[in-house]
Amino acid sequence: MKRNLLLILTGLLTCQSVLGQPSFSERRLRDKTLNEGITYVQQGEYEQAAAAFSVCLDLDSTFAPAWLLRGQIFIEWGVLEEARMALETALLYDPSLGEAYFYKGYMLFGVDSTGEDRQLFDKAILNGYQVPWSYYFRALCEIRDGSDVQALEDLDQAIELKRDFALAYHERAGIKRRMGDFQGSHFDYQQAIVHKPDFALAYNNMGSIKIQMGDYAGAIEDYTTALELDPSLSIALNNRGYARFYTEDKEGALMDFNAAITSGNMKASAKLNKASLMAGEGQLVPALVLLDETLQEHPDEAILYLNRGLVRELTGDLNGACEDWHRAIELGAEEANDFINECGR
C-alpha cells in the first residue's frame, strides 16, 4: 500500500514532465522570455527577439504565442515558407488564435487567386482579432472581388477603430467615387491627406475627383502637389495634362503628355491623350501615326480603336473608322455603338 502511494505521489509530482508540459517555474520563465522578445520586436531588434522566442519554445514546444511571433519575424525577414510553418504550428496548438489567421492571410494577399486570403481574414475577425488592419485587408479582398458594399462596411469599421487610418480613407474614397458620391469621395481623400501629408497618390486621385466636379484648376493644383511629392508618379503627369487641355493650356498639356510618355507606365494613355490633342489642333496625320504606333504596342486596348476610328472619320476614311469601331465593340467599348450608325451610310 505504501509502495502504491509512493508511486501515485511520484506520478503527481512529475506528471507534467511525463506529458511534456512545462513546470510552473518553466512557465514563469517562458512567459518572462516571451515578454522580453516582444520588447525586442518593438525596438526592431529581431535577432534578439527570435532568440528569445526560441528559448520559449525550448521550454514549451506547444506555446502558440511564441510560434505566432516567430512567424511574424520570419515574415519581416522575408523567409515566407518558415513563416507559414510557424503560423500553422501556432494554429495547431491554438486554433482560436485570430492573429495567426491574419498573418497567414497577409502572406497570401496579392499572390493568391483562390480567395483563401479573404477566408483567413474572416477567421481572424471571427476569432477576435478585430483590429483596423484585419478589416482593412478584408476590405481590399472584397474590392478585388467586386464586393464594394461589403468593403465599405469593413473600411467604416477600420476607420472607427483607427481615426487616423489614411489608407482606409483612401480606399473608401475610391469606393465612393465608383458609387458616384463625389463629395464623399473628396472628403475621404482630404482625410487621407490630413493624416498622411506626403500621400502623393491621394493628391492625384483627389485631383481626378475635382475634374468630375468641374474644378479643373483645383485638379491641376492637386496633380502638381502629387508630382512634387513623387516626381515618378507618371499618372499624375498624364492627368495634369488632361486637366490643362480642358483649361485651354494646350502647350502645358502637351508638355505633360510628352513627359508621361517618356517617364513611366502611363505611356499608352499619354499617347492617346496626345493624339487627341493633335487631332483637335488639326494635325490628323501625326495623330494617326501616333495611334497606329500605340496600337502596335497595345493591340487589345478598345479605347485606342475607338479613338483611331474618330480620327479616321475626320480624314474621310469612313471604312477604316467603321473597322476600328467594330473592333472596339468586340473588345468591350460599348460607347463605340454611338458611332456605328455612321457605317450604314
C-alpha positions as CSV (number, residue, x, y, z in Angstrom):
1,M,0.0,0.0,0.0
2,K,2.8,2.3,0.9
3,R,4.6,1.4,-2.4
4,N,1.5,2.2,-4.3
5,L,1.0,5.5,-2.6
6,L,4.7,6.4,-3.4
7,L,4.1,5.7,-7.0
8,I,0.9,7.8,-7.1
9,L,2.7,10.7,-5.4
10,T,5.7,10.4,-7.7
11,G,3.3,10.4,-10.6
12,L,1.5,13.5,-9.4
13,L,4.8,15.4,-8.9
14,T,6.2,14.5,-12.3
15,C,3.1,14.2,-14.4
16,Q,3.7,17.5,-16.3
17,S,7.2,16.3,-17.3
18,V,5.8,12.9,-18.3
19,L,3.2,14.6,-20.5
20,G,5.7,17.0,-22.0
21,Q,4.2,20.0,-20.3
22,P,6.3,22.7,-18.6
23,S,6.5,23.0,-14.9
24,F,5.3,26.1,-13.1
25,S,8.8,27.6,-12.9
26,E,9.3,26.8,-16.6
27,R,6.1,28.6,-17.5
28,R,7.1,31.6,-15.5
29,L,10.4,31.7,-17.3
30,R,8.7,31.1,-20.7
31,D,6.3,34.0,-20.1
32,K,9.1,36.3,-19.0
33,T,11.1,35.4,-22.0
34,L,8.1,36.0,-24.3
35,N,7.7,39.5,-23.0
36,E,11.4,40.2,-23.4
37,G,11.1,39.0,-27.0
38,I,8.1,41.3,-27.6
39,T,10.1,44.2,-26.3
40,Y,12.9,43.4,-28.7
41,V,10.3,43.3,-31.6
42,Q,9.0,46.7,-30.6
43,Q,12.6,48.0,-30.7
44,G,13.3,46.4,-34.0
45,E,15.9,44.0,-32.6
46,Y,14.6,41.0,-34.5
47,E,17.7,38.8,-33.9
48,Q,17.4,39.1,-30.2
49,A,13.6,38.6,-30.4
50,A,14.0,35.4,-32.4
51,A,16.5,34.1,-29.9
52,A,14.0,34.8,-27.1
53,F,11.1,33.0,-28.8
54,S,13.4,30.0,-29.4
55,V,14.1,29.9,-25.7
56,C,10.3,30.0,-25.1
57,L,9.8,27.0,-27.4
58,D,12.6,25.1,-25.8
59,L,10.7,25.5,-22.6
60,D,7.3,24.7,-24.1
61,S,7.2,23.5,-27.7
62,T,3.4,23.8,-27.7
63,F,3.4,27.5,-26.8
64,A,1.3,29.0,-29.6
65,P,2.1,32.7,-28.9
66,A,5.8,32.1,-29.4
67,W,5.2,30.2,-32.7
68,L,3.0,33.2,-33.8
69,L,5.6,35.8,-33.0
70,R,8.3,33.6,-34.6
71,G,6.2,33.5,-37.7
72,Q,5.9,37.3,-37.7
73,I,9.7,37.7,-37.5
74,F,10.1,35.3,-40.5
75,I,7.7,37.5,-42.4
76,E,9.8,40.5,-41.5
77,W,12.8,38.7,-42.8
78,G,11.0,37.5,-46.0
79,V,11.5,33.9,-45.1
80,L,7.9,33.0,-46.1
81,E,8.0,29.2,-46.0
82,E,9.3,29.2,-42.5
83,A,6.8,31.9,-41.6
84,R,3.9,29.7,-42.9
85,M,5.1,26.7,-41.0
86,A,5.4,28.7,-37.8
87,L,1.9,30.2,-38.1
88,E,0.4,26.8,-38.9
89,T,2.1,25.3,-35.8
90,A,0.7,28.2,-33.8
91,L,-2.8,27.3,-35.0
92,L,-2.2,23.6,-34.4
93,Y,-1.8,24.3,-30.7
94,D,-4.4,27.1,-30.5
95,P,-6.9,27.1,-33.4
96,S,-8.6,30.2,-31.9
97,L,-5.5,32.4,-32.4
98,G,-7.1,35.0,-34.6
99,E,-3.8,36.9,-35.1
100,A,-2.2,33.8,-36.7
101,Y,-5.1,33.6,-39.3
102,F,-4.5,37.3,-40.0
103,Y,-0.8,36.9,-40.8
104,K,-1.4,33.8,-42.9
105,G,-3.9,35.9,-44.9
106,Y,-1.4,38.8,-45.1
107,M,1.2,36.5,-46.6
108,L,-1.2,35.3,-49.3
109,F,-2.6,38.7,-50.1
110,G,-1.6,39.9,-53.5
111,V,-0.3,36.5,-54.6
112,D,-3.4,34.2,-54.0
113,S,-6.0,33.8,-56.7
114,T,-8.3,31.4,-54.8
115,G,-9.8,33.8,-52.3
116,E,-8.1,31.9,-49.4
117,D,-6.7,35.2,-48.1
118,R,-10.2,36.6,-47.6
119,Q,-11.3,33.5,-45.8
120,L,-8.3,33.8,-43.5
121,F,-9.2,37.4,-42.7
122,D,-12.7,36.2,-42.0
123,K,-11.3,33.7,-39.5
124,A,-9.1,36.3,-37.9
125,I,-12.0,38.6,-37.2
126,L,-14.3,35.7,-36.1
127,N,-11.6,34.6,-33.6
128,G,-11.3,38.0,-32.0
129,Y,-8.5,39.7,-34.0
130,Q,-10.7,42.7,-34.6
131,V,-8.1,45.3,-35.3
132,P,-8.1,48.0,-38.0
133,W,-5.7,46.1,-40.3
134,S,-8.0,43.0,-40.3
135,Y,-10.9,45.0,-41.6
136,Y,-8.7,46.9,-44.0
137,F,-7.2,43.9,-45.7
138,R,-10.5,42.1,-45.8
139,A,-11.9,45.2,-47.5
140,L,-9.1,45.1,-50.1
141,C,-10.1,41.5,-50.8
142,E,-13.7,42.5,-51.2
143,I,-12.8,45.3,-53.5
144,R,-10.8,42.9,-55.6
145,D,-13.8,40.5,-55.7
146,G,-16.2,43.3,-56.7
147,S,-18.0,43.5,-53.3
148,D,-17.9,47.3,-52.8
149,V,-20.8,47.4,-50.4
150,Q,-19.2,44.9,-48.0
151,A,-15.8,46.6,-48.4
152,L,-17.4,49.9,-47.5
153,E,-18.7,48.4,-44.2
154,D,-15.2,47.0,-43.4
155,L,-13.5,50.3,-44.1
156,D,-16.0,52.1,-42.0
157,Q,-15.1,49.7,-39.1
158,A,-11.4,50.1,-39.7
159,I,-11.8,53.9,-39.5
160,E,-14.0,53.6,-36.4
161,L,-11.1,51.7,-34.7
162,K,-8.4,54.0,-36.1
163,R,-9.5,57.5,-36.8
164,D,-6.1,58.5,-38.5
165,F,-6.1,55.5,-40.8
166,A,-5.1,57.3,-44.1
167,L,-5.0,54.1,-46.2
168,A,-8.6,53.2,-45.2
169,Y,-9.8,56.7,-46.0
170,H,-8.1,56.4,-49.4
171,E,-9.7,53.1,-50.3
172,R,-13.1,54.3,-49.0
173,A,-12.8,57.3,-51.2
174,G,-12.3,55.1,-54.2
175,I,-15.5,53.1,-53.5
176,K,-17.5,56.3,-53.1
177,R,-16.1,57.6,-56.4
178,R,-17.3,54.4,-58.1
179,M,-20.7,54.8,-56.5
180,G,-21.0,58.4,-57.8
181,D,-20.6,60.1,-54.4
182,F,-18.0,62.6,-55.5
183,Q,-18.5,64.9,-52.4
184,G,-18.0,61.9,-50.1
185,S,-15.0,60.7,-52.1
186,H,-13.4,64.2,-52.0
187,F,-13.9,64.3,-48.2
188,D,-12.2,61.0,-47.7
189,Y,-9.2,61.9,-49.9
190,Q,-8.9,65.1,-47.9
191,Q,-8.8,63.0,-44.7
192,A,-6.3,60.6,-46.1
193,I,-4.0,63.6,-46.8
194,V,-4.6,65.2,-43.4
195,H,-3.4,62.0,-41.7
196,K,-0.6,61.3,-44.3
197,P,0.5,64.7,-45.8
198,D,3.0,63.0,-48.2
199,F,0.4,60.8,-49.7
200,A,1.1,61.6,-53.4
201,L,-1.4,59.1,-54.8
202,A,-4.2,60.6,-52.7
203,Y,-3.5,64.0,-54.1
204,N,-3.6,62.5,-57.6
205,N,-6.9,60.8,-57.0
206,M,-8.4,63.9,-55.3
207,G,-7.5,65.8,-58.5
208,S,-9.5,63.3,-60.5
209,I,-12.5,63.8,-58.3
210,K,-12.2,67.6,-58.8
211,I,-12.3,67.0,-62.6
212,Q,-15.5,65.1,-62.1
213,M,-16.8,68.1,-60.2
214,G,-15.7,70.5,-62.9
215,D,-12.8,72.1,-60.9
216,Y,-10.0,71.8,-63.4
217,A,-7.8,74.5,-61.8
218,G,-8.1,72.7,-58.4
219,A,-7.3,69.4,-60.1
220,I,-4.1,70.9,-61.6
221,E,-3.0,72.1,-58.2
222,D,-3.5,68.6,-56.7
223,Y,-1.6,66.9,-59.6
224,T,1.2,69.4,-59.2
225,T,1.4,68.6,-55.4
226,A,1.4,64.9,-56.2
227,L,4.3,65.3,-58.5
228,E,6.2,67.5,-56.0
229,L,5.8,64.6,-53.5
230,D,6.6,61.9,-56.0
231,P,8.2,63.0,-59.3
232,S,8.0,59.5,-60.7
233,L,4.2,59.4,-60.5
234,S,3.6,59.4,-64.2
235,I,-0.2,59.0,-63.8
236,A,-0.3,62.5,-62.3
237,L,1.6,63.9,-65.3
238,N,-0.9,62.3,-67.7
239,N,-3.9,63.6,-65.6
240,R,-2.5,67.1,-65.2
241,G,-2.1,67.2,-69.0
242,Y,-5.7,66.2,-69.3
243,A,-6.8,68.9,-66.9
244,R,-4.6,71.5,-68.7
245,F,-6.1,70.6,-72.0
246,Y,-9.6,71.5,-70.7
247,T,-8.3,74.8,-69.4
248,E,-7.1,75.6,-72.9
249,D,-3.4,75.3,-71.8
250,K,-2.6,73.2,-74.8
251,E,1.2,73.8,-74.5
252,G,1.2,72.7,-70.9
253,A,-0.9,69.7,-71.7
254,L,1.5,68.6,-74.5
255,M,4.5,69.0,-72.2
256,D,2.8,66.8,-69.6
257,F,1.8,64.1,-72.1
258,N,5.3,64.0,-73.5
259,A,6.8,63.7,-70.0
260,A,4.3,60.9,-69.2
261,I,5.2,59.1,-72.4
262,T,8.9,59.0,-71.5
263,S,8.7,58.6,-67.7
264,G,6.7,55.7,-66.7
265,N,3.9,53.2,-67.1
266,M,1.3,55.6,-68.4
267,K,2.7,55.5,-72.0
268,A,-0.4,54.3,-73.7
269,S,-2.8,56.7,-72.0
270,A,-0.5,59.6,-72.5
271,K,0.0,58.8,-76.2
272,L,-3.8,58.5,-76.6
273,N,-4.3,61.9,-75.0
274,K,-1.5,63.5,-77.1
275,A,-3.1,62.1,-80.2
276,S,-6.5,63.6,-79.2
277,L,-4.8,66.9,-78.6
278,M,-3.1,66.8,-82.0
279,A,-6.3,65.8,-83.8
280,G,-8.1,68.7,-82.1
281,E,-5.4,71.0,-83.5
282,G,-6.0,69.6,-87.0
283,Q,-2.8,67.5,-87.0
284,L,-4.7,64.4,-88.2
285,V,-1.9,62.5,-89.9
286,P,0.6,62.8,-87.0
287,A,-2.3,61.8,-84.6
288,L,-3.0,58.7,-86.7
289,V,0.7,57.8,-86.8
290,L,0.8,58.0,-83.0
291,L,-2.3,55.9,-82.6
292,D,-1.0,53.3,-85.1
293,E,2.2,53.1,-83.1
294,T,0.3,52.8,-79.8
295,L,-1.9,50.1,-81.1
296,Q,1.1,48.0,-82.2
297,E,2.2,48.2,-78.6
298,H,-1.3,47.6,-77.1
299,P,-3.3,45.7,-79.7
300,D,-6.2,44.8,-77.4
301,E,-7.0,48.3,-76.0
302,A,-10.6,49.1,-77.0
303,I,-10.3,52.8,-76.4
304,L,-7.4,53.1,-78.8
305,Y,-9.6,51.6,-81.6
306,L,-12.5,53.9,-80.7
307,N,-10.3,57.0,-80.9
308,R,-8.5,56.0,-84.0
309,G,-11.9,55.4,-85.6
310,L,-12.8,59.0,-84.8
311,V,-9.6,60.4,-86.3
312,R,-10.0,58.2,-89.4
313,E,-13.5,59.6,-89.8
314,L,-12.1,63.1,-89.7
315,T,-9.7,62.2,-92.5
316,G,-12.6,60.9,-94.6
317,D,-11.7,57.2,-94.2
318,L,-15.1,56.0,-93.0
319,N,-14.4,52.4,-93.9
320,G,-11.3,52.4,-91.7
321,A,-13.3,54.2,-89.0
322,C,-16.0,51.5,-89.0
323,E,-13.4,48.7,-88.8
324,D,-12.0,50.3,-85.7
325,W,-15.4,50.9,-84.1
326,H,-16.4,47.3,-84.7
327,R,-13.2,46.1,-83.1
328,A,-13.7,48.5,-80.2
329,I,-17.1,46.9,-79.6
330,E,-15.6,43.4,-79.7
331,L,-13.1,44.5,-77.0
332,G,-15.9,45.8,-74.8
333,A,-16.1,49.6,-75.6
334,E,-19.9,49.9,-75.8
335,E,-19.7,53.6,-76.4
336,A,-18.5,52.8,-79.9
337,N,-22.1,51.8,-80.7
338,D,-22.9,55.6,-80.7
339,F,-20.8,55.9,-83.9
340,I,-21.8,52.6,-85.7
341,N,-24.8,54.3,-87.3
342,E,-22.4,56.3,-89.5
343,C,-21.3,53.0,-91.0
344,G,-24.7,52.3,-92.5
345,R,-24.5,55.2,-94.9
